[in-house]
Amino acid sequence: MIRTEELNIRLLDFSLRNVNLSVQENEFFVLMGPTGAGKTVILEAIAGLIQVDGGRIFIGEREITGQPSEKRGVGIVYQDHALFPHLDVMGNITYGLRYHGIEEKKGQTRLNELTQLLGIRHLLTRLPIHLSGGEKQRVALARALIVRPHVLLLDEPLSAIDPGFREEIRAAIKTLHQTTQTTFLMVTHDFGEALSLADRGAIIQQGEIAQTGAIQDLFHRPASMAVAEFVGMKNIFEARFENGAAHVGSLRVELGSPVNPGHRYLAIRPEDITIRRNSSPPERSNCFHAVVTSVAGQGFAYEVQLKCGELAVKTMVSKRAIVDLELREGATVFISIDTAAIHTF
């Protein structure tokens, strides 16, 4: 449905280089990357809001590279909502109907469907100044979807919403995707959003696509050091691979599958490392003695740093685990690693 071929864009001191993306029809695709990587630039290029210096953009089989934005069949929703302050909710939602040749009866039907689905029918006569952040975002979604775009572009739609309403809007976006024939392409820096909403995604770094694939693969099977660090692998070690095992410092880590001869690194997500307080290690592979060096709160979980041989290892545990295992600086523990949780690149 959405395809970019060798897309190049130059903006002052930033450049987007040879971006190739392919998003399938009705797919929910996310674009992730650090601030300034070029995520929003790609969205605005697809929407026709930024001039392309090289390459081509397609919606379906139709090339839209040189077409004006209003003829692309693309809707876009920004994190700041961008509602017209002088129009009420109904005026904002129906604003685009006149420019897309949609007859009044069909427009009214679509208005009823969307306002019912998004739970905003009672807000139709309000001005944006009297809406909460979550309500504004629902209105912005309805305004973008009422003209039935082939593609909906979402630029961090949840980042400006209070945490208490974020889950509601996330659920609304998921419902919209499931009940419309629209392809969703969303920019986000929130890993939870990506995992709960998207089928596939891509990671962009410094204006170039670093990796594309299934969401689970991006988080658990990164293709490079930069991607692994971005998705929060945290435990990344240079390793030597031999006879079904990885040699990391003085540790021998058993592997569950053959390793590509070109791989040089071993990586483990912090939540995939289990901490035990057994007086002796259980009879299983990949169980190592360790000493707790620090415990730090990270929202609803705690990051526990440990010294395992000469390696500094990080794991994530619940508050209950902190209490039950009596984890504190200097505590002696054992850590275990399932072979299925070990990734190499």
Residue pairs with C-beta under 8 A, 6 or more apart in sequence:
1 23
1 24
1 25
1 26
1 27
1 59
1 60
1 150
1 151
1 183
2 21
2 22
2 23
2 29
2 46
2 57
2 58
2 59
2 151
2 183
2 185
3 21
3 22
3 23
3 57
3 58
4 19
4 20
4 21
4 42
4 45
4 46
4 55
4 56
4 57
4 58
5 20
5 55
5 56
5 57
5 58
6 18
6 19
6 20
6 54
6 55
6 56
7 16
7 18
7 19
7 20
7 21
7 42
7 45
7 52
7 54
7 55
7 56
7 57
8 15
8 16
8 17
8 18
8 19
8 52
8 53
8 54
8 55
9 15
9 16
9 38
9 41
9 45
9 50
9 51
9 52
9 53
10 16
10 53
11 41
11 50
14 36
14 38
14 41
14 207
15 207
16 38
16 41
16 42
16 45
16 207
16 208
17 207
17 208
18 55
18 208
19 38
19 42
19 55
19 204
19 207
19 208
19 209
20 209
21 31
21 42
21 202
21 209
21 212
23 29
23 183
23 185
23 200
24 183
25 60
25 183
26 177
26 181
26 182
26 183
27 183
27 184
27 199
27 200
28 177
28 184
28 186
28 197
28 198
28 199
29 183
29 184
29 185
29 186
29 198
29 199
29 200
29 201
29 202
30 185
30 186
30 187
30 188
30 193
30 194
30 197
30 198
30 200
30 201
30 202
30 215
31 39
31 42
31 43
31 185
31 186
31 187
31 188
31 201
31 202
31 204
32 39
32 187
32 188
32 189
32 191
32 194
32 201
32 202
32 203
32 204
32 218
32 230
33 39
33 189
33 203
33 204
33 205
33 210
33 230
34 189
34 205
34 230
35 189
37 204
37 205
37 206
37 207
38 204
38 206
38 207
39 155
39 187
39 204
40 155
40 187
41 50
42 187
42 204
43 76
43 153
43 155
43 185
43 187
44 50
44 76
45 52
45 57
46 57
46 72
46 74
46 151
46 153
46 185
47 69
47 72
47 74
47 76
47 153
48 64
48 67
48 68
48 69
48 72
48 74
49 69
49 76
52 65
55 65
56 63
56 65
57 63
57 64
57 65
58 64
59 72
59 73
59 74
59 150
59 151
60 150
64 71
64 72
64 74
70 99
70 100
72 151
73 149
73 150
73 151
74 149
74 150
74 151
74 152
74 153
75 144
75 145
75 147
75 149
75 151
75 152
75 153
75 182
76 144
76 152
76 153
76 154
76 155
77 137
77 140
77 141
77 144
77 152
77 153
77 154
77 155
77 157
78 140
78 155
78 157
79 155
79 156
79 157
79 158
79 159
79 160
80 160
81 128
81 133
81 136
81 137
81 139
81 140
81 160
82 140
83 92
83 128
83 136
83 139
83 140
83 143
84 91
84 92
84 95
84 128
85 127
85 128
85 129
86 127
87 95
87 127
87 128
88 124
88 125
88 126
88 127
89 120
89 123
89 124
89 125
89 126
89 127
89 128
89 131
89 139
90 111
90 124
90 125
92 128
92 139
92 143
93 111
93 114
93 115
93 139
93 142
93 143
93 146
94 107
94 111
94 146
95 143
96 143
96 146
96 147
97 104
97 107
97 146
97 147
100 147
102 110
102 147
102 148
107 146
110 146
110 148
111 142
111 146
112 121
114 141
114 142
114 145
114 146
115 121
115 124
115 142
117 172
117 175
117 176
117 179
118 138
118 141
118 142
118 172
118 176
119 138
119 172
120 135
120 138
120 139
120 142
123 131
123 135
123 139
128 136
128 139
131 139
132 162
132 165
133 160
133 161
133 162
133 165
134 161
134 162
134 165
134 166
134 168
134 169
137 157
137 158
137 160
137 161
137 169
138 169
138 172
140 157
141 157
141 172
141 173
141 176
144 152
145 152
145 176
145 180
145 182
148 180
148 181
148 182
149 182
150 182
150 183
151 182
151 183
151 184
151 185
152 182
152 183
152 184
152 185
153 185
153 186
154 173
154 184
154 185
154 186
154 187
155 186
155 187
156 187
156 188
156 189
157 169
157 173
157 186
158 166
158 169
158 170
158 188
158 190
158 193
159 188
159 189
159 190
161 169
170 193
170 196
170 197
173 184
173 186
173 197
174 196
174 197
176 182
177 184
177 197
184 197
186 193
186 197
186 198
188 194
191 219
191 231
191 232
194 201
194 215
194 218
195 215
195 216
195 219
198 215
199 214
199 215
200 212
200 213
200 214
200 215
201 212
201 213
201 215
201 218
202 209
202 210
202 211
202 212
202 213
203 209
203 210
203 211
203 212
203 218
203 227
203 230
203 231
204 210
205 226
205 227
205 230
210 223
210 224
210 226
210 227
211 218
211 222
211 223
211 224
211 227
213 221
218 227
218 231
219 231
219 232
219 269
220 269
220 343
221 343
221 345
222 228
222 230
222 231
222 233
222 267
222 343
222 345
223 345
224 345
225 236
225 265
225 345
228 236
228 265
228 267
228 343
228 345
229 236
232 269
232 270
233 267
233 268
233 269
233 343
234 269
234 270
234 314
235 267
235 268
235 269
235 270
235 273
235 313
235 314
236 265
236 266
236 267
237 248
237 249
237 265
237 266
237 267
237 311
238 248
238 264
238 265
239 246
239 247
239 248
239 253
239 264
239 265
239 266
239 344
240 246
240 247
241 247
241 255
241 259
241 263
241 344
244 254
244 255
244 258
245 252
245 253
245 254
245 255
246 252
246 253
246 255
246 259
246 266
246 342
246 344
247 253
248 266
248 311
249 309
249 310
249 311
250 309
250 310
251 288
251 308
251 309
251 311
253 266
253 286
253 337
253 342
254 285
254 286
254 339
255 339
255 342
255 344
256 339
256 340
256 342
257 339
259 344
260 344
263 344
263 345
264 345
265 344
265 345
266 342
266 343
266 344
267 342
267 343
267 344
267 345
268 337
268 341
268 342
268 343
269 341
270 303
270 314
270 315
270 316
271 315
271 316
272 337
272 338
272 341
273 313
273 314
273 315
273 335
273 336
273 337
273 341
274 315
274 335
274 336
274 337
274 338
275 290
275 304
275 306
275 315
275 317
275 321
275 325
275 327
275 333
275 334
275 335
276 282
276 287
276 325
276 333
276 334
276 335
276 336
277 325
277 326
277 331
277 333
277 334
278 334
281 287
281 288
281 289
281 334
281 336
282 334
282 336
284 336
285 339
286 336
286 337
286 338
286 339
287 334
287 335
287 336
288 308
288 309
288 334
288 335
288 336
289 308
289 332
289 333
289 334
290 306
290 307
290 308
290 313
290 332
290 333
290 334
290 335
291 306
291 307
291 330
291 331
291 332
291 333
292 304
292 305
292 306
292 327
292 328
292 329
292 330
292 331
292 332
292 333
293 305
293 306
293 307
293 312
293 329
294 304
294 305
294 329
295 302
295 303
295 304
295 305
295 322
295 327
295 328
295 329
296 302
296 303
296 305
297 303
298 316
300 318
300 319
301 316
301 317
301 318
301 319
302 316
302 317
302 318
302 319
302 321
302 322
302 327
303 314
303 315
303 316
304 314
304 315
304 316
304 317
304 322
304 327
305 312
305 313
305 314
306 312
306 313
306 314
306 315
306 333
306 335
307 313
308 335
313 335
315 335
317 325
317 327
321 327
325 331
325 333
327 333
